[in-house]
């Protein structure tokens, strides 16, 4: 995987988590497929639809998938079932090494933050299981903002908590909603194409 990192003296670095630092999107997909089938989905969940919603808060994803398939879903029930399925499989998650290597290097001289659309409990568990928690003193989750990605709120809050001007932050993201959020926050971003990771 090649990362196209722009030149610049960045004062802070913000990383999405799933599909950016850890190769967890396939696990999330399996968990969503299982949870939505319990909620009445009678076919395999579209991978294209799933990946288009990367970074969007979990409850909102449940609503959007339900709408797409014409299902009336209990958002809270789907939320809890999906996260339970995900947690069961989390121990096997792999690091996305090229991105983790960048994070470890810049952490020597600059503050780092996580900005993830997942709920705080799952984000913190994922960081702990993957061994990355110590790298990220600032963690912003869907629980910390009213509007998730593609709104800029998560990134702006992460910059504020790092004590860094928003326009001096560099964002690492794998999904379109996150890239749009970074642009809305006035932050340059690096695309992480996690679907090209070789098994």
PABA-714552 format. One record per residue: residue number from 1; x, y, z of N, C-alpha, C, O in turn; residue in one letter. Coordinates in nm, 3 decimals. Example, Ala and Ser with C-alpha at 12.3 -4.5 7.8 and 13.67 -1.06 7.14 Angstrom:
2
1, 1.319, -0.569, 0.780, 1.230, -0.450, 0.780, 1.320, -0.330, 0.780, 1.424, -0.332, 0.846, A .
2, 1.285, -0.225, 0.708, 1.367, -0.106, 0.714, 1.290, 0.003, 0.787, 1.341, 0.114, 0.804, S .
END
This chain:
199
1, 0.084, -0.120, 0.000, 0.000, 0.000, 0.000, 0.088, 0.125, 0.000, 0.177, 0.139, 0.084, X .
2, 0.063, 0.216, -0.094, 0.138, 0.341, -0.101, 0.051, 0.455, -0.046, -0.063, 0.472, -0.087, X .
3, 0.108, 0.532, 0.044, 0.037, 0.646, 0.101, 0.090, 0.774, 0.037, 0.211, 0.798, 0.034, X .
4, 0.000, 0.855, -0.014, 0.038, 0.982, -0.077, 0.027, 1.093, 0.027, -0.076, 1.159, 0.039, X .
5, 0.136, 1.113, 0.101, 0.135, 1.208, 0.213, 0.183, 1.344, 0.165, 0.295, 1.355, 0.114, X .
6, 0.101, 1.447, 0.179, 0.142, 1.580, 0.131, 0.256, 1.639, 0.215, 0.270, 1.609, 0.333, X .
7, 0.334, 1.722, 0.150, 0.441, 1.791, 0.222, 0.379, 1.899, 0.311, 0.274, 1.954, 0.279, X .
8, 0.444, 1.927, 0.422, 0.393, 2.032, 0.510, 0.437, 2.011, 0.652, 0.466, 1.899, 0.694, X .
9, 0.441, 2.120, 0.725, 0.478, 2.113, 0.867, 0.349, 2.102, 0.948, 0.297, 2.203, 0.997, X .
10, 0.299, 1.980, 0.963, 0.173, 1.960, 1.033, 0.196, 1.957, 1.183, 0.292, 1.898, 1.232, X .
11, 0.105, 2.021, 1.257, 0.119, 2.032, 1.402, 0.047, 1.920, 1.476, 0.073, 1.897, 1.594, X .
12, -0.042, 1.851, 1.407, -0.117, 1.742, 1.469, -0.167, 1.646, 1.363, -0.187, 1.684, 1.248, X .
13, -0.186, 1.522, 1.402, -0.228, 1.417, 1.309, -0.353, 1.347, 1.364, -0.358, 1.308, 1.480, X .
14, -0.453, 1.334, 1.277, -0.579, 1.271, 1.318, -0.602, 1.148, 1.230, -0.596, 1.155, 1.108, X .
15, -0.630, 1.036, 1.296, -0.649, 0.909, 1.226, -0.788, 0.855, 1.251, -0.834, 0.847, 1.366, X .
16, -0.856, 0.816, 1.144, -0.971, 0.728, 1.158, -0.915, 0.595, 1.208, -0.794, 0.571, 1.200, X .
17, -1.001, 0.509, 1.260, -0.953, 0.382, 1.315, -0.981, 0.264, 1.223, -0.888, 0.203, 1.170, X .
18, -1.108, 0.231, 1.204, -1.146, 0.113, 1.127, -1.116, 0.133, 0.978, -1.165, 0.228, 0.917, X .
19, -1.036, 0.043, 0.922, -1.002, 0.053, 0.780, -0.888, 0.150, 0.754, -0.843, 0.164, 0.640, X .
20, -0.840, 0.217, 0.859, -0.729, 0.312, 0.845, -0.607, 0.264, 0.924, -0.497, 0.254, 0.869, X .
21, -0.627, 0.234, 1.051, -0.518, 0.181, 1.135, -0.529, 0.031, 1.156, -0.428, -0.039, 1.168, X .
22, -0.652, -0.019, 1.160, -0.673, -0.163, 1.178, -0.762, -0.216, 1.066, -0.856, -0.149, 1.022, X .
23, -0.731, -0.336, 1.021, -0.804, -0.397, 0.908, -0.932, -0.463, 0.959, -0.950, -0.585, 0.950, X .
24, -1.019, -0.380, 1.012, -1.141, -0.430, 1.078, -1.266, -0.420, 0.993, -1.371, -0.471, 1.031, X .
25, -1.257, -0.356, 0.876, -1.378, -0.340, 0.797, -1.441, -0.474, 0.755, -1.564, -0.485, 0.756, X .
26, -1.362, -0.576, 0.718, -1.426, -0.705, 0.688, -1.501, -0.763, 0.808, -1.605, -0.827, 0.792, X .
27, -1.449, -0.740, 0.929, -1.517, -0.789, 1.049, -1.646, -0.709, 1.071, -1.749, -0.766, 1.105, X .
28, -1.638, -0.578, 1.051, -1.759, -0.496, 1.063, -1.864, -0.540, 0.962, -1.983, -0.545, 0.993, X .
29, -1.820, -0.573, 0.840, -1.915, -0.615, 0.737, -1.990, -0.742, 0.780, -2.112, -0.748, 0.771, X .
30, -1.917, -0.840, 0.827, -1.978, -0.966, 0.872, -2.077, -0.938, 0.986, -2.186, -0.996, 0.991, X .
31, -2.037, -0.849, 1.079, -2.124, -0.816, 1.192, -2.251, -0.745, 1.146, -2.360, -0.773, 1.196, X .
32, -2.237, -0.652, 1.051, -2.356, -0.584, 0.998, -2.448, -0.681, 0.923, -2.570, -0.675, 0.938, X .
33, -2.389, -0.770, 0.844, -2.469, -0.867, 0.770, -2.551, -0.952, 0.867, -2.670, -0.975, 0.845, X .
34, -2.486, -1.001, 0.973, -2.555, -1.084, 1.072, -2.665, -1.006, 1.144, -2.777, -1.056, 1.162, X .
35, -2.633, -0.885, 1.186, -2.732, -0.805, 1.261, -2.851, -0.768, 1.174, -2.965, -0.771, 1.221, X .
36, -2.826, -0.732, 1.048, -2.937, -0.693, 0.960, -3.022, -0.813, 0.921, -3.142, -0.799, 0.900, X .
37, -2.963, -0.931, 0.910, -3.044, -1.050, 0.882, -3.136, -1.080, 0.999, -3.251, -1.121, 0.979, X .
38, -3.086, -1.060, 1.120, -3.174, -1.075, 1.237, -3.287, -0.974, 1.234, -3.397, -0.999, 1.284, X .
39, -3.260, -0.858, 1.173, -3.360, -0.751, 1.167, -3.455, -0.767, 1.048, -3.544, -0.684, 1.028, X .
40, -3.436, -0.874, 0.969, -3.530, -0.901, 0.861, -3.475, -0.897, 0.720, -3.548, -0.922, 0.625, X .
41, -3.344, -0.867, 0.704, -3.285, -0.866, 0.571, -3.282, -1.008, 0.515, -3.237, -1.100, 0.583, X .
42, -3.331, -1.025, 0.393, -3.344, -1.160, 0.336, -3.241, -1.188, 0.227, -3.253, -1.285, 0.152, X .
43, -3.141, -1.104, 0.218, -3.035, -1.124, 0.119, -2.902, -1.081, 0.181, -2.899, -1.022, 0.289, X .
44, -2.793, -1.112, 0.111, -2.662, -1.071, 0.160, -2.653, -0.918, 0.156, -2.691, -0.856, 0.057, X .
45, -2.603, -0.860, 0.262, -2.585, -0.715, 0.267, -2.488, -0.671, 0.157, -2.382, -0.731, 0.140, X .
46, -2.525, -0.567, 0.084, -2.441, -0.514, -0.023, -2.309, -0.461, 0.034, -2.309, -0.371, 0.119, X .
47, -2.198, -0.516, -0.013, -2.067, -0.466, 0.032, -2.046, -0.322, -0.015, -1.988, -0.241, 0.056, X .
48, -2.093, -0.291, -0.134, -2.078, -0.155, -0.187, -2.150, -0.055, -0.096, -2.095, 0.051, -0.063, X .
49, -2.272, -0.089, -0.055, -2.346, -0.002, 0.037, -2.271, 0.011, 0.170, -2.256, 0.121, 0.223, X .
50, -2.225, -0.102, 0.223, -2.155, -0.102, 0.350, -2.033, -0.011, 0.346, -2.017, 0.075, 0.433, X .
51, -1.948, -0.029, 0.244, -1.825, 0.051, 0.238, -1.854, 0.199, 0.212, -1.774, 0.285, 0.251, X .
52, -1.966, 0.230, 0.147, -2.000, 0.371, 0.123, -2.036, 0.444, 0.252, -2.036, 0.567, 0.257, X .
53, -2.065, 0.368, 0.358, -2.106, 0.427, 0.485, -1.992, 0.427, 0.588, -2.016, 0.451, 0.706, X .
54, -1.870, 0.400, 0.543, -1.755, 0.399, 0.635, -1.742, 0.530, 0.711, -1.748, 0.638, 0.651, X .
55, -1.725, 0.521, 0.842, -1.708, 0.640, 0.924, -1.836, 0.701, 0.978, -1.833, 0.783, 1.070, X .
56, -1.949, 0.661, 0.920, -2.078, 0.712, 0.967, -2.111, 0.644, 1.100, -2.090, 0.524, 1.114, X .
57, -2.163, 0.719, 1.199, -2.194, 0.659, 1.329, -2.286, 0.537, 1.317, -2.373, 0.531, 1.231, X .
58, -2.264, 0.440, 1.405, -2.328, 0.309, 1.395, -2.480, 0.316, 1.390, -2.542, 0.250, 1.306, X .
59, -2.540, 0.394, 1.477, -2.688, 0.401, 1.477, -2.741, 0.457, 1.345, -2.843, 0.411, 1.294, X .
60, -2.671, 0.555, 1.291, -2.712, 0.613, 1.162, -2.697, 0.511, 1.050, -2.779, 0.506, 0.959, X .
61, -2.592, 0.430, 1.056, -2.574, 0.324, 0.956, -2.692, 0.228, 0.960, -2.743, 0.187, 0.855, X .
62, -2.736, 0.191, 1.081, -2.852, 0.102, 1.093, -2.975, 0.163, 1.025, -3.048, 0.093, 0.955, X .
63, -2.996, 0.292, 1.047, -3.109, 0.361, 0.983, -3.096, 0.359, 0.831, -3.192, 0.327, 0.760, X .
64, -2.977, 0.391, 0.780, -2.956, 0.402, 0.635, -2.966, 0.267, 0.566, -3.022, 0.257, 0.456, X .
65, -2.912, 0.163, 0.629, -2.925, 0.028, 0.568, -3.072, -0.013, 0.568, -3.122, -0.067, 0.469, X .
66, -3.141, 0.012, 0.679, -3.284, -0.019, 0.685, -3.363, 0.051, 0.575, -3.447, -0.009, 0.509, X .
67, -3.334, 0.180, 0.558, -3.403, 0.258, 0.453, -3.374, 0.201, 0.314, -3.463, 0.189, 0.231, X .
68, -3.248, 0.166, 0.291, -3.207, 0.115, 0.160, -3.286, -0.011, 0.122, -3.325, -0.029, 0.007, X .
69, -3.308, -0.097, 0.222, -3.376, -0.224, 0.195, -3.526, -0.219, 0.227, -3.594, -0.321, 0.218, X .
70, -3.576, -0.102, 0.265, -3.719, -0.090, 0.296, -3.760, -0.164, 0.422, -3.873, -0.211, 0.434, X .
71, -3.666, -0.172, 0.518, -3.693, -0.241, 0.644, -3.722, -0.142, 0.755, -3.658, -0.036, 0.763, X .
72, -3.817, -0.175, 0.841, -3.837, -0.100, 0.964, -3.753, -0.168, 1.071, -3.782, -0.281, 1.111, X .
73, -3.650, -0.099, 1.118, -3.559, -0.163, 1.212, -3.562, -0.094, 1.348, -3.585, 0.027, 1.358, X .
74, -3.539, -0.173, 1.452, -3.520, -0.119, 1.586, -3.371, -0.083, 1.595, -3.286, -0.169, 1.615, X .
75, -3.343, 0.047, 1.579, -3.205, 0.094, 1.568, -3.122, 0.053, 1.689, -3.008, 0.009, 1.673, X .
76, -3.176, 0.066, 1.809, -3.100, 0.031, 1.929, -3.068, -0.118, 1.934, -2.958, -0.158, 1.972, X .
77, -3.164, -0.200, 1.896, -3.141, -0.344, 1.898, -3.034, -0.383, 1.795, -2.944, -0.461, 1.825, X .
78, -3.045, -0.328, 1.674, -2.947, -0.357, 1.570, -2.809, -0.309, 1.614, -2.710, -0.380, 1.597, X .
79, -2.803, -0.189, 1.672, -2.678, -0.132, 1.722, -2.609, -0.229, 1.818, -2.491, -0.260, 1.802, X .
80, -2.683, -0.276, 1.919, -2.623, -0.362, 2.021, -2.585, -0.500, 1.966, -2.481, -0.555, 2.002, X .
81, -2.669, -0.555, 1.879, -2.638, -0.685, 1.820, -2.515, -0.677, 1.729, -2.428, -0.764, 1.732, X .
82, -2.510, -0.571, 1.649, -2.396, -0.554, 1.558, -2.267, -0.542, 1.637, -2.168, -0.609, 1.605, X .
83, -2.265, -0.459, 1.741, -2.143, -0.439, 1.818, -2.104, -0.567, 1.894, -1.985, -0.593, 1.913, X .
84, -2.202, -0.645, 1.936, -2.172, -0.773, 2.003, -2.106, -0.870, 1.905, -2.008, -0.936, 1.939, X .
85, -2.161, -0.879, 1.783, -2.101, -0.965, 1.680, -1.957, -0.919, 1.652, -1.867, -1.002, 1.642, X .
86, -1.937, -0.788, 1.639, -1.805, -0.734, 1.609, -1.704, -0.767, 1.720, -1.592, -0.809, 1.693, X .
87, -1.746, -0.746, 1.845, -1.657, -0.768, 1.959, -1.610, -0.914, 1.965, -1.495, -0.941, 2.000, X .
88, -1.700, -1.007, 1.931, -1.665, -1.149, 1.932, -1.546, -1.180, 1.841, -1.465, -1.268, 1.870, X .
89, -1.535, -1.107, 1.729, -1.434, -1.136, 1.627, -1.312, -1.045, 1.637, -1.216, -1.063, 1.561, X .
90, -1.313, -0.949, 1.729, -1.213, -0.843, 1.731, -1.071, -0.893, 1.758, -0.975, -0.833, 1.709, X .
91, -1.056, -1.001, 1.833, -0.922, -1.048, 1.871, -0.833, -1.079, 1.751, -0.711, -1.072, 1.761, X .
92, -0.894, -1.112, 1.639, -0.815, -1.149, 1.521, -0.779, -1.033, 1.429, -0.724, -1.056, 1.321, X .
93, -0.808, -0.911, 1.469, -0.788, -0.797, 1.380, -0.639, -0.771, 1.356, -0.557, -0.784, 1.447, X .
94, -0.606, -0.733, 1.232, -0.467, -0.703, 1.195, -0.445, -0.553, 1.185, -0.537, -0.477, 1.154, X .
95, -0.322, -0.511, 1.210, -0.285, -0.371, 1.191, -0.265, -0.343, 1.042, -0.225, -0.432, 0.967, X .
96, -0.293, -0.221, 1.001, -0.258, -0.175, 0.866, -0.121, -0.109, 0.880, -0.109, 0.010, 0.908, X .
97, -0.018, -0.190, 0.861, 0.118, -0.154, 0.901, 0.172, -0.024, 0.841, 0.236, 0.052, 0.914, X .
98, 0.149, 0.006, 0.712, 0.204, 0.132, 0.659, 0.151, 0.256, 0.733, 0.225, 0.352, 0.754, X .
99, 0.025, 0.252, 0.771, -0.034, 0.366, 0.842, 0.013, 0.370, 0.987, 0.043, 0.476, 1.040, X .
100, 0.018, 0.254, 1.050, 0.065, 0.246, 1.189, 0.211, 0.294, 1.198, 0.249, 0.360, 1.294, X .
101, 0.291, 0.262, 1.097, 0.431, 0.306, 1.095, 0.440, 0.458, 1.091, 0.523, 0.517, 1.160, X .
102, 0.354, 0.522, 1.012, 0.350, 0.669, 1.008, 0.311, 0.723, 1.145, 0.372, 0.818, 1.195, X .
103, 0.208, 0.664, 1.204, 0.161, 0.711, 1.335, 0.271, 0.701, 1.440, 0.291, 0.793, 1.519, X .
104, 0.343, 0.590, 1.440, 0.449, 0.572, 1.540, 0.561, 0.674, 1.520, 0.621, 0.722, 1.617, X .
105, 0.590, 0.705, 1.394, 0.698, 0.800, 1.366, 0.659, 0.943, 1.406, 0.735, 1.010, 1.476, X .
106, 0.541, 0.988, 1.363, 0.503, 1.127, 1.392, 0.471, 1.146, 1.540, 0.478, 1.258, 1.591, X .
107, 0.434, 1.038, 1.610, 0.404, 1.048, 1.753, 0.525, 1.088, 1.836, 0.512, 1.133, 1.950, X .
108, 0.645, 1.072, 1.778, 0.767, 1.111, 1.850, 0.776, 1.261, 1.871, 0.839, 1.308, 1.966, X .
109, 0.711, 1.338, 1.781, 0.726, 1.484, 1.787, 0.594, 1.562, 1.783, 0.593, 1.683, 1.806, X .
110, 0.482, 1.494, 1.754, 0.355, 1.566, 1.736, 0.242, 1.492, 1.809, 0.249, 1.371, 1.828, X .
111, 0.138, 1.565, 1.850, 0.023, 1.498, 1.910, -0.061, 1.423, 1.806, -0.071, 1.465, 1.691, X .
112, -0.120, 1.313, 1.849, -0.204, 1.230, 1.763, -0.343, 1.216, 1.824, -0.360, 1.222, 1.946, X .
113, -0.442, 1.198, 1.737, -0.579, 1.177, 1.783, -0.647, 1.073, 1.695, -0.612, 1.056, 1.578, X .
114, -0.743, 1.005, 1.754, -0.836, 0.918, 1.681, -0.967, 0.994, 1.664, -1.013, 1.061, 1.756, X .
115, -1.026, 0.985, 1.544, -1.161, 1.037, 1.521, -1.239, 0.927, 1.450, -1.225, 0.908, 1.329, X .
116, -1.320, 0.855, 1.527, -1.389, 0.736, 1.475, -1.539, 0.746, 1.490, -1.590, 0.799, 1.589, X .
117, -1.610, 0.695, 1.390, -1.756, 0.695, 1.395, -1.814, 0.586, 1.484, -1.936, 0.576, 1.498, X .
118, -1.729, 0.505, 1.544, -1.776, 0.401, 1.634, -1.810, 0.454, 1.772, -1.767, 0.565, 1.807, X .
119, -1.886, 0.378, 1.852, -1.912, 0.417, 1.990, -1.785, 0.408, 2.074, -1.700, 0.323, 2.047, X .
120, -1.772, 0.494, 2.174, -1.646, 0.503, 2.251, -1.602, 0.368, 2.307, -1.483, 0.334, 2.300, X .
121, -1.694, 0.290, 2.361, -1.657, 0.162, 2.422, -1.588, 0.071, 2.321, -1.488, 0.007, 2.353, X .
122, -1.641, 0.065, 2.199, -1.585, -0.022, 2.096, -1.453, 0.034, 2.044, -1.359, -0.041, 2.018, X .
123, -1.446, 0.166, 2.028, -1.323, 0.230, 1.981, -1.209, 0.203, 2.080, -1.100, 0.163, 2.039, X .
124, -1.236, 0.224, 2.209, -1.131, 0.204, 2.310, -1.092, 0.056, 2.319, -0.975, 0.025, 2.340, X .
125, -1.189, -0.033, 2.305, -1.157, -0.177, 2.307, -1.072, -0.215, 2.186, -0.978, -0.293, 2.198, X .
126, -1.106, -0.159, 2.070, -1.029, -0.188, 1.949, -0.885, -0.139, 1.962, -0.791, -0.208, 1.922, X .
127, -0.868, -0.020, 2.019, -0.733, 0.034, 2.039, -0.653, -0.052, 2.137, -0.534, -0.077, 2.118, X .
128, -0.720, -0.098, 2.242, -0.652, -0.182, 2.341, -0.612, -0.316, 2.283, -0.498, -0.360, 2.299, X .
129, -0.705, -0.383, 2.213, -0.679, -0.515, 2.157, -0.568, -0.509, 2.051, -0.487, -0.601, 2.040, X .
130, -0.565, -0.399, 1.974, -0.466, -0.386, 1.867, -0.332, -0.334, 1.917, -0.235, -0.328, 1.841, X .
131, -0.325, -0.295, 2.045, -0.200, -0.247, 2.102, -0.165, -0.104, 2.066, -0.050, -0.062, 2.080, X .
132, -0.265, -0.028, 2.019, -0.239, 0.109, 1.972, -0.280, 0.217, 2.072, -0.254, 0.335, 2.048, X .
133, -0.342, 0.180, 2.182, -0.401, 0.280, 2.273, -0.300, 0.384, 2.320, -0.334, 0.502, 2.328, X .
134, -0.179, 0.343, 2.351, -0.080, 0.436, 2.406, -0.038, 0.544, 2.308, 0.011, 0.650, 2.349, X .
135, -0.057, 0.520, 2.177, -0.018, 0.618, 2.075, -0.113, 0.737, 2.068, -0.076, 0.844, 2.020, X .
136, -0.236, 0.718, 2.118, -0.341, 0.817, 2.094, -0.399, 0.870, 2.224, -0.496, 0.815, 2.276, X .
137, -0.341, 0.979, 2.277, -0.393, 1.038, 2.400, -0.530, 1.102, 2.382, -0.605, 1.117, 2.478, X .
138, -0.562, 1.141, 2.259, -0.693, 1.201, 2.229, -0.775, 1.103, 2.147, -0.732, 1.059, 2.040, X .
139, -0.895, 1.071, 2.196, -0.985, 0.982, 2.124, -1.123, 1.048, 2.114, -1.187, 1.074, 2.216, X .
140, -1.167, 1.073, 1.992, -1.300, 1.129, 1.968, -1.383, 1.020, 1.901, -1.342, 0.962, 1.800, X .
141, -1.501, 0.993, 1.958, -1.589, 0.889, 1.904, -1.724, 0.951, 1.868, -1.747, 1.070, 1.888, X .
142, -1.812, 0.867, 1.814, -1.946, 0.913, 1.780, -2.020, 0.965, 1.903, -2.111, 1.047, 1.892, X .
143, -1.981, 0.916, 2.022, -2.049, 0.958, 2.145, -2.014, 1.101, 2.186, -2.079, 1.158, 2.274, X .
144, -1.913, 1.159, 2.123, -1.864, 1.292, 2.164, -1.923, 1.407, 2.085, -1.904, 1.523, 2.121, X .
145, -1.994, 1.378, 1.977, -2.046, 1.484, 1.890, -2.193, 1.456, 1.856, -2.240, 1.342, 1.863, X .
146, -2.263, 1.562, 1.820, -2.402, 1.547, 1.776, -2.405, 1.498, 1.631, -2.485, 1.412, 1.595, X .
147, -2.318, 1.554, 1.550, -2.316, 1.521, 1.407, -2.187, 1.447, 1.372, -2.078, 1.501, 1.387, X .
148, -2.202, 1.323, 1.325, -2.086, 1.244, 1.284, -2.043, 1.278, 1.142, -2.100, 1.367, 1.079, X .
149, -1.943, 1.207, 1.093, -1.898, 1.224, 0.955, -2.017, 1.197, 0.861, -2.094, 1.105, 0.885, X .
150, -2.033, 1.276, 0.755, -1.940, 1.370, 0.692, -1.938, 1.512, 0.750, -1.877, 1.601, 0.691, X .
151, -2.003, 1.535, 0.862, -1.989, 1.664, 0.930, -1.845, 1.677, 0.982, -1.784, 1.575, 1.014, X .
152, -1.790, 1.798, 0.990, -1.652, 1.814, 1.036, -1.634, 1.807, 1.187, -1.522, 1.817, 1.236, X .
153, -1.743, 1.791, 1.262, -1.738, 1.808, 1.408, -1.633, 1.723, 1.478, -1.564, 1.772, 1.567, X .
154, -1.620, 1.596, 1.439, -1.523, 1.508, 1.504, -1.381, 1.559, 1.488, -1.303, 1.561, 1.583, X .
155, -1.347, 1.600, 1.367, -1.212, 1.645, 1.340, -1.182, 1.777, 1.410, -1.072, 1.798, 1.461, X .
156, -1.280, 1.865, 1.412, -1.261, 1.994, 1.480, -1.243, 1.973, 1.631, -1.161, 2.040, 1.694, X .
157, -1.319, 1.880, 1.688, -1.306, 1.851, 1.830, -1.170, 1.786, 1.859, -1.107, 1.817, 1.961, X .
158, -1.126, 1.698, 1.772, -0.995, 1.634, 1.791, -0.884, 1.738, 1.790, -0.794, 1.735, 1.873, X .
159, -0.891, 1.832, 1.694, -0.790, 1.938, 1.687, -0.792, 2.023, 1.814, -0.687, 2.058, 1.868, X .
160, -0.910, 2.055, 1.860, -0.924, 2.136, 1.982, -0.863, 2.064, 2.102, -0.792, 2.125, 2.182, X .
161, -0.891, 1.935, 2.114, -0.840, 1.858, 2.229, -0.688, 1.838, 2.221, -0.621, 1.822, 2.323, X .
162, -0.634, 1.839, 2.099, -0.488, 1.831, 2.084, -0.423, 1.967, 2.107, -0.302, 1.976, 2.129, X .
163, -0.503, 2.074, 2.101, -0.449, 2.208, 2.113, -0.379, 2.255, 1.988, -0.280, 2.328, 1.993, X .
164, -0.431, 2.211, 1.872, -0.368, 2.238, 1.743, -0.469, 2.309, 1.651, -0.585, 2.269, 1.649, X .
165, -0.428, 2.412, 1.577, -0.521, 2.475, 1.481, -0.568, 2.374, 1.377, -0.491, 2.290, 1.331, X .
166, -0.695, 2.381, 1.343, -0.753, 2.284, 1.249, -0.677, 2.279, 1.117, -0.657, 2.171, 1.061, X .
167, -0.635, 2.395, 1.065, -0.572, 2.396, 0.934, -0.428, 2.345, 0.936, -0.362, 2.340, 0.832, X .
168, -0.379, 2.307, 1.054, -0.244, 2.250, 1.065, -0.248, 2.101, 1.101, -0.148, 2.043, 1.143, X .
169, -0.367, 2.041, 1.085, -0.383, 1.898, 1.109, -0.383, 1.822, 0.977, -0.431, 1.873, 0.875, X .
170, -0.330, 1.700, 0.979, -0.338, 1.610, 0.865, -0.421, 1.490, 0.905, -0.398, 1.430, 1.010, X .
171, -0.518, 1.454, 0.821, -0.612, 1.346, 0.850, -0.580, 1.224, 0.764, -0.549, 1.237, 0.645, X .
172, -0.590, 1.106, 0.824, -0.577, 0.979, 0.752, -0.714, 0.910, 0.755, -0.771, 0.887, 0.861, X .
173, -0.767, 0.879, 0.637, -0.903, 0.827, 0.624, -0.912, 0.723, 0.514, -0.837, 0.727, 0.417, X .
174, -1.006, 0.628, 0.531, -1.027, 0.528, 0.427, -1.161, 0.542, 0.356, -1.182, 0.478, 0.253, X .
175, -1.252, 0.624, 0.408, -1.388, 0.625, 0.353, -1.432, 0.767, 0.312, -1.388, 0.867, 0.369, X .
176, -1.518, 0.770, 0.213, -1.564, 0.897, 0.156, -1.624, 0.992, 0.259, -1.592, 1.111, 0.256, X .
177, -1.712, 0.945, 0.349, -1.768, 1.040, 0.447, -1.659, 1.107, 0.533, -1.672, 1.224, 0.568, X .
178, -1.553, 1.033, 0.565, -1.445, 1.089, 0.644, -1.364, 1.191, 0.566, -1.321, 1.293, 0.621, X .
179, -1.342, 1.165, 0.439, -1.268, 1.259, 0.356, -1.347, 1.389, 0.339, -1.290, 1.498, 0.341, X .
180, -1.478, 1.376, 0.322, -1.563, 1.495, 0.312, -1.562, 1.573, 0.443, -1.564, 1.696, 0.443, X .
181, -1.559, 1.501, 0.555, -1.554, 1.566, 0.686, -1.425, 1.643, 0.704, -1.425, 1.754, 0.757, X .
182, -1.314, 1.583, 0.660, -1.184, 1.650, 0.671, -1.184, 1.778, 0.587, -1.138, 1.883, 0.633, X .
183, -1.236, 1.769, 0.465, -1.242, 1.887, 0.380, -1.327, 1.996, 0.442, -1.293, 2.114, 0.437, X .
184, -1.439, 1.956, 0.502, -1.528, 2.053, 0.567, -1.461, 2.118, 0.687, -1.493, 2.232, 0.724, X .
185, -1.367, 2.046, 0.749, -1.293, 2.100, 0.864, -1.173, 2.184, 0.820, -1.104, 2.241, 0.904, X .
186, -1.148, 2.191, 0.689, -1.034, 2.265, 0.638, -0.902, 2.194, 0.657, -0.797, 2.257, 0.667, X .
187, -0.907, 2.060, 0.661, -0.787, 1.980, 0.686, -0.751, 1.898, 0.562, -0.838, 1.834, 0.503, X .
188, -0.623, 1.898, 0.522, -0.581, 1.806, 0.416, -0.591, 1.662, 0.465, -0.586, 1.637, 0.585, X .
189, -0.606, 1.568, 0.371, -0.623, 1.430, 0.412, -0.544, 1.335, 0.323, -0.507, 1.368, 0.210, X .
190, -0.519, 1.217, 0.377, -0.449, 1.109, 0.307, -0.547, 0.993, 0.295, -0.605, 0.948, 0.394, X .
191, -0.563, 0.944, 0.173, -0.653, 0.829, 0.150, -0.580, 0.699, 0.183, -0.469, 0.674, 0.136, X .
192, -0.645, 0.616, 0.263, -0.594, 0.483, 0.294, -0.687, 0.383, 0.225, -0.803, 0.368, 0.263, X .
193, -0.635, 0.314, 0.124, -0.718, 0.220, 0.049, -0.709, 0.082, 0.113, -0.636, -0.005, 0.066, X .
194, -0.786, 0.064, 0.220, -0.775, -0.060, 0.298, -0.827, -0.182, 0.223, -0.796, -0.295, 0.261, X .
195, -0.902, -0.161, 0.118, -0.955, -0.277, 0.044, -0.847, -0.340, -0.044, -0.867, -0.447, -0.101, X .
196, -0.732, -0.273, -0.054, -0.622, -0.329, -0.133, -0.522, -0.405, -0.047, -0.419, -0.451, -0.097, X .
197, -0.551, -0.419, 0.081, -0.462, -0.495, 0.169, -0.462, -0.641, 0.126, -0.567, -0.700, 0.103, X .
198, -0.344, -0.697, 0.116, -0.334, -0.839, 0.077, -0.345, -0.926, 0.202, -0.288, -0.896, 0.306, X .
199, -0.421, -1.035, 0.188, -0.439, -1.126, 0.301, -0.315, -1.208, 0.328, -0.314, -1.289, 0.421, X .
END
